[in-house]
Amino acid sequence: MTELEKKRSAAPVPSEWTYAPAPEARDIVSLEERYGLFVGGEFVEPRSGEYFPTIDPSNEEPLAEVAQAGPEDVSAAVASAREAFENGWSGLAPAERAKYLFRIARILQERSREFAVLESLNGGKPIRESRDVDLPLAAAHFFYYAGWADKLEYAFPNRRPRPLGVAGQIIPWNFPLLMLAWKIAPALAAGNTVVLKPAETTPLSALLFCDVLRQAELPHGVVNLVTGDGRTGAELVKHEGVDKIAFTGSTEVGKAIQRELAGTGRRLTLELGGKAANIVFDDAPLDQAIEGIVNGIYFNQGHVCCAGSRLFVQESIYEPVVSKLKRRLQTLRVGDPLDKNTDVGAINSKQQLTKIEELVAAGEAEGAEIYQPPCRLPERGYWFAPTVFTNVAQSYRIAQEEIFGPVLSVLTFRTPDEAVEKANNTPYGLSAGVWTDKGSRILAMASRLRAGVIWANTFNRFDPSSPFGGYKESGFGREGGLHGLEPYLDFDGKADSFGG
Amino acid sequence: MAKAPALPVGFELPLEPRIPRIGSVDQVGLEERSATLAKRSIKREAKVWALDLAVRMMDLTTLEGSDTPGKVAALASKGIRPDPADASVPSVAAICVYPNLVATAAERVRGTSVKVASVATAFPSGQTPLALKVAEVHEAIELGADEIDMVIDRGAFLAGRYAKVYDEVVRVKEACGDVHLKVILETGELGTYDNVRRASLLAMAAGADFIKTSTGKLPSAATLPVTLVMLEAIRDVYEETGRMVGMKPAGGIRTAKQAVQYLVQLHETLGPEWLTPDLYRLGASSLLNDVLMQLRKEKTGRYQSPDYFTVD
């Protein structure tokens, strides 16, 4: 025994348990040096002749060059979509359309690791999230709408649903592939063709998706892809060959689009910003509420339009909630997006980082108390530590404006009425959360909160069968569920209920 | 027989906000959290560190009607030096046996760091009079037990007679004196996570040094979510009182991978202060050899045949 004990003391056990790096292999993804536009089933050089680099935001390394589509390129894409719509796709038997969607869903599942790695590379989100959330949900969306494709007559009985034509779709950078799925799946299921513009900073998963379309042998021109910055989006919005615009992004741009389309008869759905209230009552399951708060605001670095960025805590449990929250923040692992143990990844772009920094500085200047856990941020790339503001007043900018970053504002309330009043006191109305052990209170709160999605004792959970969309300046129209088909259909020649 | 004390006149609600109000547990959120933690990828030196710790935290257990002095002596020897081929593998924390075999185990581990834990209080059911339970504890300690693993009276708990459960733990703790007391909740019989949380707080309030999930005698023993509820209760007690209570998941932990998942959950819930055999134990009968096999694999780069590891 003495011999054994000596050996033990000779090799002292380290007191700290540091997890070894566990990076997901990135060589599963092979990137081209340069990508054209996907028009009529093949990649073409942009007529604009312009390209711009797209980078990995976690280290600012360039990944590839992508095309900047100009007006002529957008026109070519729209013409290709029109051609595909008129000559084939809209006349195809609905069950055949479903087959293509099922194929796409299965291929996405098969190639999910590849897509997950690419999504993290180009967007900065942790691989744990792209692997466990983005990819399964994207595939699920295609599966779900594939099922509806040949059942539209049953989904909308006696309303004679018909496709609209060419849908122009503009998606954001926070969930590049998932937002693509939210847009493309219902459009194709309803019999439309598509011109899609991925976000300027995150075009790569959409470009890789074109390879999935080729694999699925989707007829040429049914889905076209134009990359570029806001100018490309503006071209698409004002193009007269487009029958419907679906936009997900900022409220500011959404308003501009609505102005542009007013009076044109072209359809519009908007899914815009949010400043969700996450309301914690004093009878809530506290430890799970803390997880929900963390998941509500630090999921995807807070780059989530429905993020629970305003935390309303009943005053009687304010102290334990804040102390538990701070403690939990210390265990968040911030770093390499490709590391399987990373909880919080990189900020998507320099521009977004600047905006977050500006608003956080405003919060400090206004008198809110800032807390950030000790964590070492990488030197290169765009990073922001998870942040909690306490002592926040309803009138502060950080309680009013969408920050779209890992920044939480904590406010208090005394009664359910006050919680409702404060939660609804915002121009937005996308989502809200209620935490209580009391079922009746959940129902009462849900009916009074002006938000399109309300989570009870959870946050940021999504399902293709559940409609998602906003009230007020968070937009109109719904994505997901049966509701998500309506904006892509014409009924008895009349406009549907949203944004006609 | 103990009765729940009537509320005295002038009974005061706590004037300060108190964290270990009983509170509630949301099953869906809890299970999501523990599933997320179970996905941590622990590799190379971090894995070796965890496996080494898992051995040091292990309560190597045999609790069978067929236990004999020979079997227990063999197990104790294995616990002292788990891998005869590798002296760098540490001893386990304790050998856990029935009272009748305490003397044999104590004899074998004398002079080493390995402790002897004895189950007591009419293990596994706990359905005998309190006097007998106390007597059993006294005898186990006299026979040489360093630690006592008691069971709570689940019948009383489920009937809502919390005071009876509480009083029994208090009496057993008195009988233990300085001997470490682990209180087994037998979570598989409690039915809900809310009950697990209640029972955890009750056991800690009554003086438990450790709280423990299971007897190992039920098909549903330790799980990650149930352990997480108990860790969170321990954390609440610590936050309010500063008292550090230990945790012991037991039963159903058979693989090194599971052991690492339990340690990750501990590390990220209670923090590095709890990463010690003084505050965390893994109750297991068949886990050790899988851990040894993984340790050898990490050191040599190769998996060895089970024939190279002693059965006990």
Chai-1 contact restraints between the chains, C-beta under 6 A:
chainA,res_idxA,chainB,res_idxB,connection_type,confidence,min_distance_angstrom,max_distance_angstrom,comment,restraint_id
A,M1,B,T112,contact,1.0,0.0,6.0,A-B,restraint_1
A,L4,B,A87,contact,1.0,0.0,6.0,A-B,restraint_2
A,K7,B,A87,contact,1.0,0.0,6.0,A-B,restraint_3
A,W17,B,W49,contact,1.0,0.0,6.0,A-B,restraint_4
A,W17,B,H267,contact,1.0,0.0,6.0,A-B,restraint_5
A,Y19,B,A46,contact,1.0,0.0,6.0,A-B,restraint_6
A,A20,B,K43,contact,1.0,0.0,6.0,A-B,restraint_7
A,A20,B,R44,contact,1.0,0.0,6.0,A-B,restraint_8
A,A20,B,E45,contact,1.0,0.0,6.0,A-B,restraint_9
A,A20,B,A46,contact,1.0,0.0,6.0,A-B,restraint_10
A,A22,B,S41,contact,1.0,0.0,6.0,A-B,restraint_11
A,A22,B,K43,contact,1.0,0.0,6.0,A-B,restraint_12
A,P285,B,S24,contact,1.0,0.0,6.0,A-B,restraint_13
A,P285,B,V25,contact,1.0,0.0,6.0,A-B,restraint_14
A,P285,B,D26,contact,1.0,0.0,6.0,A-B,restraint_15
A,L286,B,G23,contact,1.0,0.0,6.0,A-B,restraint_16
A,D287,B,E232,contact,1.0,0.0,6.0,A-B,restraint_17
A,Q288,B,D26,contact,1.0,0.0,6.0,A-B,restraint_18
A,Q288,B,G29,contact,1.0,0.0,6.0,A-B,restraint_19
A,Q288,B,L30,contact,1.0,0.0,6.0,A-B,restraint_20
A,E291,B,G29,contact,1.0,0.0,6.0,A-B,restraint_21
A,E291,B,R33,contact,1.0,0.0,6.0,A-B,restraint_22
A,E319,B,P17,contact,1.0,0.0,6.0,A-B,restraint_23
A,P320,B,I19,contact,1.0,0.0,6.0,A-B,restraint_24
A,T331,B,E268,contact,1.0,0.0,6.0,A-B,restraint_25
A,K340,B,S41,contact,1.0,0.0,6.0,A-B,restraint_26
A,N341,B,R40,contact,1.0,0.0,6.0,A-B,restraint_27
A,N341,B,S41,contact,1.0,0.0,6.0,A-B,restraint_28
A,D437,B,S24,contact,1.0,0.0,6.0,A-B,restraint_29
A,N457,B,D26,contact,1.0,0.0,6.0,A-B,restraint_30
